[in-house]
Structures are given as structure tokens and as C-alpha cells.
Amino acid sequence: MNDLYEHLFRADSERNVTQTRAQTWLAHTLMPLNYELNTYLTVTLSDRCDPSTLQTVHPAVTYIDQVGQLTDVHRLSVPMQDWEQGKEEIMRSLTRAGIVRIDVERLQQRAKRSDDHEEL
């Protein structure tokens, strides 16, 4: 495990990514998202917002990852209890940091497609 971390950190350092981001990536890659314990936010950044500062926007916010290839869309997590008690304060902090859109992710089971579809 330490070898994997050191390899990832070394590779990330070469790309100017901080140790904290490498640790966050490793933790969330090895552990799936937990919707029972955390609230996950998908945020869209303004041009003036630097993604590397998202971790420091609010003490309850943890940076998870960039969403796909969208450089201005990122995922954050907040412990469920912190979100329930301080949602407005957290959202104000994110807005002040230059986030233009905040979406709360909801875990939903996808509906199964119906077998009775019409033939064309």
C-alpha cells in the first residue's frame, strides 16, 4: 500500500498536484462513495476559481475528484451531519470561493426498462 501511495504521489508531484489531493484520490479510489455517511456535491467553478483551493473553502468540505473531462466541474463531499447542520453556511462559503452552481447528488436506483416496447 505504501508503495502504491509513493508511486501515485511521485507521479502527481510531477504534475504539480499536492500531497493532499493524491491522498484524497487514493482514499476515494480504494473506498467507494458512501451516501449513508456523506453528502456529495457536484460544483461548477467560475473562471476565477482554482480547483486546488476547493479543499480549503470550508472545514467540512473534502475534495473528491474532477467529473470526467469537464475541467470546471468537480465533486466534493461533506459529512452528512455537517451538511444537515450547516448547509447554508457551506453553500455561502462555496459561492464566495467562486462556485457558480452547486448540485446535491442523490443516490437513486435506475429504473429497469420495460419489456413491452413497440416494434418499429
Residue, then its C-alpha position, 0 to 999 in steps of 0.5 A: m500500500n505504501d508503495l502504491y501511495e509513493h508511486l501515485f504521489r511521485a507521479d502527481s508531484e510531477r504534475n504539480v498536484t499536492q500531497t493532499r489531493a493524491q491522498t484524497w484520490l487514493a482514499h476515494t479510489l480504494m473506498p467507494l462513495n458512501y451516501e449513508l455517511n456523506t453528502y456529495l456535491t457536484v460544483t461548477l467553478s467560475d473562471r476565477c476559481d482554482p480547483s486546488t483551493l476547493q479543499t480549503v473553502h470550508p472545514a467540512v468540505t473534502y475534495i473528491d475528484q474532477v467529473g470526467q473531462l469537464t475541467d470546471v466541474h468537480r465533486l466534493s463531499v461533506p459529512m452528512q451531519d455537517w451538511e444537515q447542520g450547516k448547509e447554508e453556511i457551506m453553500r455561502s462559503l462555496t459561492r464566495a470561493g467562486i462556485v457558480r452552481i452547486d448540485v446535491e447528488r442523490l443516490q437513486q436506483r435506475a429504473k429497469r426498462s420495460d419489456d413491452h416496447e413497440e416494434l418499429 
